[in-house]
Amino acid sequence: MRRVFWLLMTLTGPVLGGQVDQPAALSALQRDDVVLLDVRTAQEYAEGALPGATRIETEDLASRIASVAPDKNAPVVVYCRSGRRSSAAQDLLRELGYRQVINAGGYEDLKDVVPSR
């Protein structure tokens, strides 16, 4: 029974991680010190991205984030295609000490509501 519990937690953990908070993301994007991260693949990014976004795939996030967001107190808004990878990225960034990480969700939901920067 214990194995089943841990298996379920492993499979559902990333989904249950950071919740999408689009209003908070839109508010944070008004700040001058915000960092906007796109954690989608290069192909997804090439098909369209939010203005001012820096693309870092989730597997490269731990090694590259300090060069993009050196201030761990500045807001970091993360998005992907659907919200799943951005949730995992949010969890990782929090583990790395970033204090204001906001999961903006998916690109398709954001592209028409995010103002130009």
Biopython code that builds the backbone (N, CA, C, O; Angstrom):
import numpy as np
from Bio.PDB.StructureBuilder import StructureBuilder

atoms = [
    (1, "MET", "N", (0.821, -1.191, 0.000)),
    (1, "MET", "CA", (0.000, 0.000, 0.000)),
    (1, "MET", "C", (0.869, 1.261, 0.000)),
    (1, "MET", "O", (0.556, 2.239, -0.678)),
    (2, "ARG", "N", (1.944, 1.227, 0.754)),
    (2, "ARG", "CA", (2.840, 2.383, 0.816)),
    (2, "ARG", "C", (3.437, 2.680, -0.562)),
    (2, "ARG", "O", (3.592, 3.842, -0.936)),
    (3, "ARG", "N", (3.772, 1.628, -1.313)),
    (3, "ARG", "CA", (4.317, 1.814, -2.662)),
    (3, "ARG", "C", (3.308, 2.496, -3.570)),
    (3, "ARG", "O", (3.664, 3.385, -4.343)),
    (4, "VAL", "N", (2.063, 2.086, -3.480)),
    (4, "VAL", "CA", (1.011, 2.690, -4.303)),
    (4, "VAL", "C", (0.885, 4.173, -3.973)),
    (4, "VAL", "O", (0.767, 5.001, -4.877)),
    (5, "PHE", "N", (0.910, 4.513, -2.697)),
    (5, "PHE", "CA", (0.818, 5.910, -2.277)),
    (5, "PHE", "C", (1.952, 6.735, -2.889)),
    (5, "PHE", "O", (1.705, 7.801, -3.453)),
    (6, "TRP", "N", (3.190, 6.250, -2.783)),
    (6, "TRP", "CA", (4.326, 7.007, -3.312)),
    (6, "TRP", "C", (4.296, 7.077, -4.827)),
    (6, "TRP", "O", (4.701, 8.083, -5.410)),
    (7, "LEU", "N", (3.822, 6.023, -5.471)),
    (7, "LEU", "CA", (3.690, 6.057, -6.922)),
    (7, "LEU", "C", (2.687, 7.129, -7.334)),
    (7, "LEU", "O", (2.942, 7.903, -8.256)),
    (8, "LEU", "N", (1.555, 7.171, -6.653)),
    (8, "LEU", "CA", (0.551, 8.196, -6.959)),
    (8, "LEU", "C", (1.081, 9.598, -6.689)),
    (8, "LEU", "O", (0.814, 10.517, -7.463)),
    (9, "MET", "N", (1.815, 9.772, -5.619)),
    (9, "MET", "CA", (2.379, 11.087, -5.307)),
    (9, "MET", "C", (3.400, 11.506, -6.363)),
    (9, "MET", "O", (3.474, 12.679, -6.728)),
    (10, "THR", "N", (4.178, 10.554, -6.847)),
    (10, "THR", "CA", (5.172, 10.852, -7.872)),
    (10, "THR", "C", (4.505, 11.256, -9.175)),
    (10, "THR", "O", (4.949, 12.189, -9.844)),
    (11, "LEU", "N", (3.447, 10.557, -9.533)),
    (11, "LEU", "CA", (2.768, 10.840, -10.793)),
    (11, "LEU", "C", (1.937, 12.111, -10.748)),
    (11, "LEU", "O", (1.825, 12.808, -11.757)),
    (12, "THR", "N", (1.356, 12.424, -9.605)),
    (12, "THR", "CA", (0.486, 13.594, -9.523)),
    (12, "THR", "C", (1.164, 14.802, -8.918)),
    (12, "THR", "O", (0.622, 15.905, -8.994)),
    (13, "GLY", "N", (2.319, 14.636, -8.325)),
    (13, "GLY", "CA", (3.016, 15.744, -7.670)),
    (13, "GLY", "C", (3.217, 16.961, -8.549)),
    (13, "GLY", "O", (2.880, 18.068, -8.131)),
    (14, "PRO", "N", (3.766, 16.798, -9.775)),
    (14, "PRO", "CA", (3.967, 17.975, -10.612)),
    (14, "PRO", "C", (2.668, 18.700, -10.943)),
    (14, "PRO", "O", (2.659, 19.925, -11.066)),
    (15, "VAL", "N", (1.581, 17.966, -11.086)),
    (15, "VAL", "CA", (0.306, 18.596, -11.394)),
    (15, "VAL", "C", (-0.207, 19.365, -10.191)),
    (15, "VAL", "O", (-0.804, 20.431, -10.340)),
    (16, "LEU", "N", (0.021, 18.831, -9.003)),
    (16, "LEU", "CA", (-0.470, 19.472, -7.795)),
    (16, "LEU", "C", (0.459, 20.572, -7.295)),
    (16, "LEU", "O", (0.136, 21.269, -6.333)),
    (17, "GLY", "N", (1.603, 20.729, -7.937)),
    (17, "GLY", "CA", (2.591, 21.716, -7.503)),
    (17, "GLY", "C", (2.039, 23.126, -7.563)),
    (17, "GLY", "O", (0.964, 23.397, -7.029)),
    (18, "GLY", "N", (2.762, 24.019, -8.205)),
    (18, "GLY", "CA", (2.345, 25.407, -8.267)),
    (18, "GLY", "C", (1.060, 25.598, -9.046)),
    (18, "GLY", "O", (0.905, 25.085, -10.154)),
    (19, "GLN", "N", (0.152, 26.334, -8.457)),
    (19, "GLN", "CA", (-1.116, 26.621, -9.114)),
    (19, "GLN", "C", (-0.947, 27.788, -10.079)),
    (19, "GLN", "O", (-0.177, 28.712, -9.815)),
    (20, "VAL", "N", (-1.663, 27.745, -11.191)),
    (20, "VAL", "CA", (-1.655, 28.840, -12.153)),
    (20, "VAL", "C", (-2.352, 30.041, -11.523)),
    (20, "VAL", "O", (-3.445, 29.918, -10.969)),
    (21, "ASP", "N", (-1.711, 31.200, -11.613)),
    (21, "ASP", "CA", (-2.276, 32.443, -11.074)),
    (21, "ASP", "C", (-2.079, 33.543, -12.112)),
    (21, "ASP", "O", (-1.189, 34.385, -11.991)),
    (22, "GLN", "N", (-2.935, 33.516, -13.139)),
    (22, "GLN", "CA", (-2.802, 34.472, -14.230)),
    (22, "GLN", "C", (-2.955, 35.926, -13.775)),
    (22, "GLN", "O", (-2.186, 36.771, -14.232)),
    (23, "PRO", "N", (-3.912, 36.263, -12.895)),
    (23, "PRO", "CA", (-4.004, 37.662, -12.445)),
    (23, "PRO", "C", (-2.719, 38.149, -11.760)),
    (23, "PRO", "O", (-2.286, 39.277, -11.994)),
    (24, "ALA", "N", (-2.114, 37.315, -10.925)),
    (24, "ALA", "CA", (-0.863, 37.703, -10.264)),
    (24, "ALA", "C", (0.258, 37.860, -11.286)),
    (24, "ALA", "O", (1.099, 38.751, -11.162)),
    (25, "ALA", "N", (0.268, 36.991, -12.294)),
    (25, "ALA", "CA", (1.287, 37.080, -13.341)),
    (25, "ALA", "C", (1.144, 38.383, -14.117)),
    (25, "ALA", "O", (2.135, 39.068, -14.371)),
    (26, "LEU", "N", (-0.077, 38.726, -14.493)),
    (26, "LEU", "CA", (-0.306, 39.964, -15.241)),
    (26, "LEU", "C", (0.091, 41.180, -14.417)),
    (26, "LEU", "O", (0.638, 42.145, -14.953)),
    (27, "SER", "N", (-0.176, 41.140, -13.136)),
    (27, "SER", "CA", (0.216, 42.233, -12.249)),
    (27, "SER", "C", (1.740, 42.335, -12.150)),
    (27, "SER", "O", (2.295, 43.432, -12.225)),
    (28, "ALA", "N", (2.410, 41.209, -11.985)),
    (28, "ALA", "CA", (3.873, 41.200, -11.870)),
    (28, "ALA", "C", (4.533, 41.690, -13.152)),
    (28, "ALA", "O", (5.594, 42.313, -13.105)),
    (29, "LEU", "N", (3.913, 41.414, -14.294)),
    (29, "LEU", "CA", (4.493, 41.830, -15.570)),
    (29, "LEU", "C", (4.511, 43.345, -15.740)),
    (29, "LEU", "O", (5.167, 43.851, -16.651)),
    (30, "GLN", "N", (3.815, 44.066, -14.894)),
    (30, "GLN", "CA", (3.834, 45.532, -14.934)),
    (30, "GLN", "C", (5.091, 46.103, -14.278)),
    (30, "GLN", "O", (5.412, 47.278, -14.454)),
    (31, "ARG", "N", (5.788, 45.274, -13.533)),
    (31, "ARG", "CA", (6.982, 45.732, -12.805)),
    (31, "ARG", "C", (8.207, 45.754, -13.720)),
    (31, "ARG", "O", (8.330, 44.937, -14.633)),
    (32, "ASP", "N", (9.096, 46.689, -13.463)),
    (32, "ASP", "CA", (10.321, 46.806, -14.257)),
    (32, "ASP", "C", (11.323, 45.696, -13.966)),
    (32, "ASP", "O", (12.134, 45.352, -14.825)),
    (33, "ASP", "N", (11.274, 45.136, -12.762)),
    (33, "ASP", "CA", (12.272, 44.135, -12.373)),
    (33, "ASP", "C", (11.827, 42.696, -12.604)),
    (33, "ASP", "O", (12.510, 41.765, -12.177)),
    (34, "VAL", "N", (10.695, 42.498, -13.271)),
    (34, "VAL", "CA", (10.172, 41.148, -13.488)),
    (34, "VAL", "C", (11.035, 40.385, -14.497)),
    (34, "VAL", "O", (11.580, 40.968, -15.434)),
    (35, "VAL", "N", (11.145, 39.077, -14.287)),
    (35, "VAL", "CA", (11.806, 38.174, -15.225)),
    (35, "VAL", "C", (10.717, 37.263, -15.772)),
    (35, "VAL", "O", (10.007, 36.609, -15.008)),
    (36, "LEU", "N", (10.586, 37.220, -17.092)),
    (36, "LEU", "CA", (9.582, 36.390, -17.744)),
    (36, "LEU", "C", (10.275, 35.195, -18.377)),
    (36, "LEU", "O", (11.103, 35.350, -19.274)),
    (37, "LEU", "N", (9.933, 34.002, -17.905)),
    (37, "LEU", "CA", (10.562, 32.769, -18.380)),
    (37, "LEU", "C", (9.593, 31.920, -19.174)),
    (37, "LEU", "O", (8.465, 31.676, -18.746)),
    (38, "ASP", "N", (10.040, 31.475, -20.331)),
    (38, "ASP", "CA", (9.307, 30.544, -21.179)),
    (38, "ASP", "C", (10.037, 29.211, -21.070)),
    (38, "ASP", "O", (11.195, 29.108, -21.474)),
    (39, "VAL", "N", (9.379, 28.192, -20.530)),
    (39, "VAL", "CA", (10.045, 26.899, -20.345)),
    (39, "VAL", "C", (9.604, 25.869, -21.389)),
    (39, "VAL", "O", (9.672, 24.663, -21.152)),
    (40, "ARG", "N", (9.155, 26.359, -22.540)),
    (40, "ARG", "CA", (8.766, 25.463, -23.629)),
    (40, "ARG", "C", (9.982, 25.065, -24.461)),
    (40, "ARG", "O", (11.084, 25.574, -24.256)),
    (41, "THR", "N", (9.767, 24.159, -25.390)),
    (41, "THR", "CA", (10.840, 23.708, -26.279)),
    (41, "THR", "C", (11.165, 24.800, -27.294)),
    (41, "THR", "O", (10.405, 25.754, -27.460)),
    (42, "ALA", "N", (12.304, 24.648, -27.971)),
    (42, "ALA", "CA", (12.709, 25.611, -28.999)),
    (42, "ALA", "C", (11.664, 25.685, -30.109)),
    (42, "ALA", "O", (11.375, 26.769, -30.617)),
    (43, "GLN", "N", (11.102, 24.553, -30.485)),
    (43, "GLN", "CA", (10.089, 24.531, -31.541)),
    (43, "GLN", "C", (8.836, 25.287, -31.103)),
    (43, "GLN", "O", (8.286, 26.071, -31.876)),
    (44, "GLU", "N", (8.387, 25.060, -29.886)),
    (44, "GLU", "CA", (7.215, 25.775, -29.377)),
    (44, "GLU", "C", (7.483, 27.279, -29.326)),
    (44, "GLU", "O", (6.624, 28.084, -29.687)),
    (45, "TYR", "N", (8.670, 27.645, -28.878)),
    (45, "TYR", "CA", (9.055, 29.055, -28.774)),
    (45, "TYR", "C", (9.077, 29.711, -30.153)),
    (45, "TYR", "O", (8.637, 30.850, -30.309)),
    (46, "ALA", "N", (9.591, 28.991, -31.152)),
    (46, "ALA", "CA", (9.673, 29.519, -32.515)),
    (46, "ALA", "C", (8.295, 29.803, -33.101)),
    (46, "ALA", "O", (8.156, 30.649, -33.985)),
    (47, "GLU", "N", (7.289, 29.108, -32.619)),
    (47, "GLU", "CA", (5.926, 29.310, -33.114)),
    (47, "GLU", "C", (5.264, 30.537, -32.501)),
    (47, "GLU", "O", (4.178, 30.932, -32.925)),
    (48, "GLY", "N", (5.900, 31.139, -31.517)),
    (48, "GLY", "CA", (5.381, 32.344, -30.881)),
    (48, "GLY", "C", (5.751, 32.378, -29.420)),
    (48, "GLY", "O", (5.778, 31.347, -28.749)),
    (49, "ALA", "N", (6.038, 33.577, -28.924)),
    (49, "ALA", "CA", (6.421, 33.741, -27.522)),
    (49, "ALA", "C", (5.933, 35.095, -27.033)),
    (49, "ALA", "O", (5.636, 35.988, -27.827)),
    (50, "LEU", "N", (5.854, 35.232, -25.724)),
    (50, "LEU", "CA", (5.459, 36.507, -25.140)),
    (50, "LEU", "C", (6.613, 37.502, -25.256)),
    (50, "LEU", "O", (7.776, 37.115, -25.147)),
    (51, "PRO", "N", (6.300, 38.779, -25.476)),
    (51, "PRO", "CA", (7.350, 39.795, -25.594)),
    (51, "PRO", "C", (8.213, 39.857, -24.331)),
    (51, "PRO", "O", (7.701, 39.915, -23.213)),
    (52, "GLY", "N", (9.516, 39.844, -24.534)),
    (52, "GLY", "CA", (10.446, 39.952, -23.416)),
    (52, "GLY", "C", (10.764, 38.654, -22.708)),
    (52, "GLY", "O", (11.504, 38.652, -21.724)),
    (53, "ALA", "N", (10.215, 37.541, -23.192)),
    (53, "ALA", "CA", (10.444, 36.253, -22.530)),
    (53, "ALA", "C", (11.830, 35.705, -22.851)),
    (53, "ALA", "O", (12.341, 35.867, -23.959)),
    (54, "THR", "N", (12.418, 35.060, -21.866)),
    (54, "THR", "CA", (13.665, 34.326, -22.036)),
    (54, "THR", "C", (13.323, 32.849, -21.983)),
    (54, "THR", "O", (12.655, 32.395, -21.054)),
    (55, "ARG", "N", (13.784, 32.090, -22.988)),
    (55, "ARG", "CA", (13.472, 30.661, -23.036)),
    (55, "ARG", "C", (14.567, 29.853, -22.362)),
    (55, "ARG", "O", (15.743, 29.944, -22.716)),
    (56, "ILE", "N", (14.154, 29.064, -21.383)),
    (56, "ILE", "CA", (15.039, 28.090, -20.738)),
    (56, "ILE", "C", (14.210, 26.832, -20.518)),
    (56, "ILE", "O", (13.221, 26.864, -19.785)),
    (57, "GLU", "N", (14.597, 25.737, -21.137)),
    (57, "GLU", "CA", (13.859, 24.495, -20.921)),
    (57, "GLU", "C", (14.052, 24.041, -19.481)),
    (57, "GLU", "O", (15.076, 24.326, -18.860)),
    (58, "THR", "N", (13.063, 23.335, -18.961)),
    (58, "THR", "CA", (13.072, 22.977, -17.542)),
    (58, "THR", "C", (14.319, 22.196, -17.136)),
    (58, "THR", "O", (14.818, 22.373, -16.024)),
    (59, "GLU", "N", (14.830, 21.335, -18.017)),
    (59, "GLU", "CA", (16.016, 20.554, -17.644)),
    (59, "GLU", "C", (17.278, 21.417, -17.549)),
    (59, "GLU", "O", (18.265, 20.988, -16.952)),
    (60, "ASP", "N", (17.265, 22.617, -18.123)),
    (60, "ASP", "CA", (18.411, 23.526, -18.058)),
    (60, "ASP", "C", (18.227, 24.634, -17.024)),
    (60, "ASP", "O", (19.130, 25.442, -16.809)),
    (61, "LEU", "N", (17.085, 24.670, -16.401)),
    (61, "LEU", "CA", (16.729, 25.790, -15.532)),
    (61, "LEU", "C", (17.694, 25.981, -14.365)),
    (61, "LEU", "O", (18.139, 27.100, -14.109)),
    (62, "ALA", "N", (18.016, 24.919, -13.667)),
    (62, "ALA", "CA", (18.884, 25.034, -12.486)),
    (62, "ALA", "C", (20.257, 25.601, -12.840)),
    (62, "ALA", "O", (20.829, 26.365, -12.063)),
    (63, "SER", "N", (20.784, 25.238, -13.994)),
    (63, "SER", "CA", (22.128, 25.691, -14.367)),
    (63, "SER", "C", (22.144, 27.072, -15.018)),
    (63, "SER", "O", (23.194, 27.714, -15.050)),
    (64, "ARG", "N", (21.014, 27.545, -15.537)),
    (64, "ARG", "CA", (21.007, 28.816, -16.268)),
    (64, "ARG", "C", (20.276, 29.961, -15.582)),
    (64, "ARG", "O", (20.455, 31.115, -15.971)),
    (65, "ILE", "N", (19.468, 29.680, -14.585)),
    (65, "ILE", "CA", (18.602, 30.715, -14.024)),
    (65, "ILE", "C", (19.376, 31.877, -13.414)),
    (65, "ILE", "O", (18.941, 33.022, -13.534)),
    (66, "ALA", "N", (20.489, 31.626, -12.774)),
    (66, "ALA", "CA", (21.238, 32.705, -12.111)),
    (66, "ALA", "C", (21.711, 33.765, -13.098)),
    (66, "ALA", "O", (21.819, 34.937, -12.737)),
    (67, "SER", "N", (21.994, 33.374, -14.339)),
    (67, "SER", "CA", (22.437, 34.353, -15.332)),
    (67, "SER", "C", (21.280, 35.208, -15.840)),
    (67, "SER", "O", (21.493, 36.326, -16.308)),
    (68, "VAL", "N", (20.076, 34.697, -15.751)),
    (68, "VAL", "CA", (18.888, 35.417, -16.218)),
    (68, "VAL", "C", (18.225, 36.182, -15.080)),
    (68, "VAL", "O", (17.737, 37.295, -15.275)),
    (69, "ALA", "N", (18.209, 35.589, -13.905)),
    (69, "ALA", "CA", (17.547, 36.187, -12.739)),
    (69, "ALA", "C", (18.483, 36.129, -11.535)),
    (69, "ALA", "O", (18.310, 35.276, -10.664)),
    (70, "PRO", "N", (19.468, 37.020, -11.471)),
    (70, "PRO", "CA", (20.409, 36.980, -10.348)),
    (70, "PRO", "C", (19.795, 37.400, -9.011)),
    (70, "PRO", "O", (20.276, 36.991, -7.954)),
    (71, "ASP", "N", (18.739, 38.211, -9.052)),
    (71, "ASP", "CA", (18.081, 38.686, -7.830)),
    (71, "ASP", "C", (16.957, 37.728, -7.452)),
    (71, "ASP", "O", (15.925, 37.687, -8.122)),
    (72, "LYS", "N", (17.147, 36.974, -6.405)),
    (72, "LYS", "CA", (16.148, 35.983, -5.995)),
    (72, "LYS", "C", (14.915, 36.611, -5.355)),
    (72, "LYS", "O", (13.951, 35.908, -5.050)),
    (73, "ASN", "N", (14.935, 37.929, -5.149)),
    (73, "ASN", "CA", (13.763, 38.620, -4.599)),
    (73, "ASN", "C", (12.891, 39.245, -5.681)),
    (73, "ASN", "O", (11.766, 39.659, -5.403)),
    (74, "ALA", "N", (13.394, 39.319, -6.909)),
    (74, "ALA", "CA", (12.622, 39.885, -8.016)),
    (74, "ALA", "C", (11.549, 38.887, -8.450)),
    (74, "ALA", "O", (11.750, 37.678, -8.335)),
    (75, "PRO", "N", (10.417, 39.379, -8.944)),
    (75, "PRO", "CA", (9.379, 38.455, -9.401)),
    (75, "PRO", "C", (9.808, 37.704, -10.663)),
    (75, "PRO", "O", (10.395, 38.280, -11.579)),
    (76, "VAL", "N", (9.504, 36.423, -10.689)),
    (76, "VAL", "CA", (9.774, 35.573, -11.842)),
    (76, "VAL", "C", (8.435, 34.982, -12.275)),
    (76, "VAL", "O", (7.782, 34.270, -11.513)),
    (77, "VAL", "N", (8.041, 35.286, -13.503)),
    (77, "VAL", "CA", (6.799, 34.759, -14.066)),
    (77, "VAL", "C", (7.184, 33.670, -15.054)),
    (77, "VAL", "O", (7.988, 33.901, -15.957)),
    (78, "VAL", "N", (6.614, 32.488, -14.886)),
    (78, "VAL", "CA", (6.960, 31.322, -15.701)),
    (78, "VAL", "C", (5.732, 30.849, -16.468)),
    (78, "VAL", "O", (4.632, 30.781, -15.920)),
    (79, "TYR", "N", (5.935, 30.522, -17.750)),
    (79, "TYR", "CA", (4.849, 29.931, -18.527)),
    (79, "TYR", "C", (5.388, 28.840, -19.441)),
    (79, "TYR", "O", (6.586, 28.770, -19.712)),
    (80, "CYS", "N", (4.476, 27.989, -19.911)),
    (80, "CYS", "CA", (4.827, 26.916, -20.844)),
    (80, "CYS", "C", (3.686, 26.775, -21.848)),
    (80, "CYS", "O", (3.082, 27.776, -22.234)),
    (81, "ARG", "N", (3.387, 25.574, -22.267)),
    (81, "ARG", "CA", (2.290, 25.366, -23.205)),
    (81, "ARG", "C", (0.959, 25.238, -22.478)),
    (81, "ARG", "O", (-0.043, 25.822, -22.892)),
    (82, "SER", "N", (0.955, 24.465, -21.386)),
    (82, "SER", "CA", (-0.312, 24.177, -20.710)),
    (82, "SER", "C", (-0.324, 24.520, -19.224)),
    (82, "SER", "O", (-1.395, 24.615, -18.626)),
    (83, "GLY", "N", (0.838, 24.706, -18.622)),
    (83, "GLY", "CA", (0.922, 24.974, -17.191)),
    (83, "GLY", "C", (1.619, 23.879, -16.408)),
    (83, "GLY", "O", (1.981, 24.085, -15.250)),
    (84, "ARG", "N", (1.812, 22.739, -17.009)),
    (84, "ARG", "CA", (2.448, 21.614, -16.307)),
    (84, "ARG", "C", (3.950, 21.847, -16.107)),
    (84, "ARG", "O", (4.453, 21.724, -14.990)),
    (85, "ARG", "N", (4.659, 22.181, -17.180)),
    (85, "ARG", "CA", (6.104, 22.430, -17.053)),
    (85, "ARG", "C", (6.376, 23.690, -16.238)),
    (85, "ARG", "O", (7.351, 23.750, -15.489)),
    (86, "SER", "N", (5.515, 24.696, -16.383)),
    (86, "SER", "CA", (5.721, 25.917, -15.588)),
    (86, "SER", "C", (5.493, 25.641, -14.107)),
    (86, "SER", "O", (6.106, 26.284, -13.255)),
    (87, "SER", "N", (4.624, 24.699, -13.797)),
    (87, "SER", "CA", (4.417, 24.299, -12.406)),
    (87, "SER", "C", (5.675, 23.636, -11.845)),
    (87, "SER", "O", (6.096, 23.928, -10.726)),
    (88, "ALA", "N", (6.267, 22.744, -12.634)),
    (88, "ALA", "CA", (7.508, 22.088, -12.206)),
    (88, "ALA", "C", (8.632, 23.112, -12.072)),
    (88, "ALA", "O", (9.437, 23.041, -11.144)),
    (89, "ALA", "N", (8.683, 24.067, -13.007)),
    (89, "ALA", "CA", (9.702, 25.118, -12.943)),
    (89, "ALA", "C", (9.499, 25.989, -11.711)),
    (89, "ALA", "O", (10.467, 26.377, -11.058)),
    (90, "GLN", "N", (8.258, 26.294, -11.394)),
    (90, "GLN", "CA", (7.954, 27.093, -10.204)),
    (90, "GLN", "C", (8.457, 26.381, -8.948)),
    (90, "GLN", "O", (9.087, 26.998, -8.089)),
    (91, "ASP", "N", (8.181, 25.102, -8.849)),
    (91, "ASP", "CA", (8.641, 24.326, -7.692)),
    (91, "ASP", "C", (10.167, 24.343, -7.592)),
    (91, "ASP", "O", (10.721, 24.535, -6.510)),
    (92, "LEU", "N", (10.842, 24.139, -8.728)),
    (92, "LEU", "CA", (12.301, 24.123, -8.740)),
    (92, "LEU", "C", (12.868, 25.486, -8.344)),
    (92, "LEU", "O", (13.796, 25.562, -7.540)),
    (93, "LEU", "N", (12.319, 26.550, -8.899)),
    (93, "LEU", "CA", (12.816, 27.893, -8.583)),
    (93, "LEU", "C", (12.637, 28.215, -7.103)),
    (93, "LEU", "O", (13.499, 28.843, -6.488)),
    (94, "ARG", "N", (11.532, 27.789, -6.546)),
    (94, "ARG", "CA", (11.327, 27.999, -5.106)),
    (94, "ARG", "C", (12.360, 27.223, -4.295)),
    (94, "ARG", "O", (12.875, 27.727, -3.297)),
    (95, "GLU", "N", (12.663, 25.998, -4.722)),
    (95, "GLU", "CA", (13.695, 25.203, -4.042)),
    (95, "GLU", "C", (15.058, 25.880, -4.133)),
    (95, "GLU", "O", (15.886, 25.739, -3.232)),
    (96, "LEU", "N", (15.291, 26.615, -5.221)),
    (96, "LEU", "CA", (16.560, 27.312, -5.424)),
    (96, "LEU", "C", (16.609, 28.651, -4.695)),
    (96, "LEU", "O", (17.620, 29.351, -4.741)),
    (97, "GLY", "N", (15.520, 29.002, -4.024)),
    (97, "GLY", "CA", (15.523, 30.214, -3.210)),
    (97, "GLY", "C", (14.835, 31.425, -3.798)),
    (97, "GLY", "O", (14.860, 32.498, -3.195)),
    (98, "TYR", "N", (14.219, 31.283, -4.963)),
    (98, "TYR", "CA", (13.484, 32.410, -5.548)),
    (98, "TYR", "C", (12.185, 32.587, -4.777)),
    (98, "TYR", "O", (11.437, 31.630, -4.571)),
    (99, "ARG", "N", (11.923, 33.820, -4.352)),
    (99, "ARG", "CA", (10.828, 34.071, -3.419)),
    (99, "ARG", "C", (9.501, 34.444, -4.072)),
    (99, "ARG", "O", (8.440, 34.202, -3.496)),
    (100, "GLN", "N", (9.550, 35.028, -5.264)),
    (100, "GLN", "CA", (8.325, 35.482, -5.924)),
    (100, "GLN", "C", (8.187, 34.810, -7.284)),
    (100, "GLN", "O", (8.389, 35.451, -8.315)),
    (101, "VAL", "N", (7.849, 33.544, -7.295)),
    (101, "VAL", "CA", (7.707, 32.801, -8.542)),
    (101, "VAL", "C", (6.221, 32.602, -8.809)),
    (101, "VAL", "O", (5.489, 32.076, -7.971)),
    (102, "ILE", "N", (5.791, 33.031, -9.986)),
    (102, "ILE", "CA", (4.374, 32.968, -10.334)),
    (102, "ILE", "C", (4.208, 32.104, -11.575)),
    (102, "ILE", "O", (4.858, 32.337, -12.595)),
    (103, "ASN", "N", (3.340, 31.110, -11.485)),
    (103, "ASN", "CA", (3.022, 30.240, -12.608)),
    (103, "ASN", "C", (1.914, 30.911, -13.413)),
    (103, "ASN", "O", (0.770, 30.988, -12.965)),
    (104, "ALA", "N", (2.263, 31.397, -14.606)),
    (104, "ALA", "CA", (1.294, 32.095, -15.453)),
    (104, "ALA", "C", (0.453, 31.142, -16.286)),
    (104, "ALA", "O", (-0.547, 31.558, -16.871)),
    (105, "GLY", "N", (0.836, 29.871, -16.353)),
    (105, "GLY", "CA", (0.054, 28.901, -17.107)),
    (105, "GLY", "C", (0.560, 28.723, -18.524)),
    (105, "GLY", "O", (1.766, 28.697, -18.769)),
    (106, "GLY", "N", (-0.388, 28.599, -19.467)),
    (106, "GLY", "CA", (-0.053, 28.278, -20.842)),
    (106, "GLY", "C", (-0.012, 29.468, -21.780)),
    (106, "GLY", "O", (-0.744, 30.443, -21.605)),
    (107, "TYR", "N", (0.849, 29.376, -22.771)),
    (107, "TYR", "CA", (1.040, 30.441, -23.757)),
    (107, "TYR", "C", (-0.257, 30.806, -24.463)),
    (107, "TYR", "O", (-0.566, 31.988, -24.618)),
    (108, "GLU", "N", (-1.015, 29.813, -24.891)),
    (108, "GLU", "CA", (-2.246, 30.092, -25.635)),
    (108, "GLU", "C", (-3.225, 30.934, -24.824)),
    (108, "GLU", "O", (-3.952, 31.754, -25.386)),
    (109, "ASP", "N", (-3.248, 30.737, -23.513)),
    (109, "ASP", "CA", (-4.135, 31.521, -22.649)),
    (109, "ASP", "C", (-3.587, 32.918, -22.382)),
    (109, "ASP", "O", (-4.334, 33.812, -21.985)),
    (110, "LEU", "N", (-2.308, 33.107, -22.594)),
    (110, "LEU", "CA", (-1.654, 34.372, -22.247)),
    (110, "LEU", "C", (-1.426, 35.307, -23.426)),
    (110, "LEU", "O", (-1.417, 36.526, -23.255)),
    (111, "LYS", "N", (-1.244, 34.756, -24.610)),
    (111, "LYS", "CA", (-0.756, 35.563, -25.731)),
    (111, "LYS", "C", (-1.640, 36.760, -26.075)),
    (111, "LYS", "O", (-1.140, 37.768, -26.572)),
    (112, "ASP", "N", (-2.935, 36.666, -25.822)),
    (112, "ASP", "CA", (-3.821, 37.777, -26.154)),
    (112, "ASP", "C", (-4.067, 38.730, -24.993)),
    (112, "ASP", "O", (-4.679, 39.782, -25.179)),
    (113, "VAL", "N", (-3.600, 38.378, -23.799)),
    (113, "VAL", "CA", (-3.857, 39.234, -22.632)),
    (113, "VAL", "C", (-2.600, 39.877, -22.054)),
    (113, "VAL", "O", (-2.696, 40.777, -21.220)),
    (114, "VAL", "N", (-1.430, 39.429, -22.483)),
    (114, "VAL", "CA", (-0.183, 40.008, -21.974)),
    (114, "VAL", "C", (0.162, 41.237, -22.811)),
    (114, "VAL", "O", (0.289, 41.142, -24.031)),
    (115, "PRO", "N", (0.312, 42.382, -22.162)),
    (115, "PRO", "CA", (0.653, 43.599, -22.903)),
    (115, "PRO", "C", (2.081, 43.557, -23.430)),
    (115, "PRO", "O", (2.931, 42.853, -22.884)),
    (116, "SER", "N", (2.337, 44.301, -24.477)),
    (116, "SER", "CA", (3.697, 44.420, -25.002)),
    (116, "SER", "C", (4.568, 45.094, -23.964)),
    (116, "SER", "O", (4.119, 45.974, -23.230)),
    (117, "ARG", "N", (5.820, 44.670, -23.911)),
    (117, "ARG", "CA", (6.743, 45.247, -22.920)),
    (117, "ARG", "C", (7.718, 46.169, -23.595)),
    (117, "ARG", "O", (8.576, 46.753, -22.933)),
]
sb = StructureBuilder()
sb.init_structure("model")
sb.init_model(0)
sb.init_chain("A")
sb.init_seg("    ")
for serial, (resi, resn, name, xyz) in enumerate(atoms, 1):
    if name == "N":
        sb.init_residue(resn, " ", resi, " ")
    sb.init_atom(name, np.array(xyz, "f"), 0.0, 1.0, " ", f" {name:<3s}", serial, name[0])
structure = sb.get_structure()
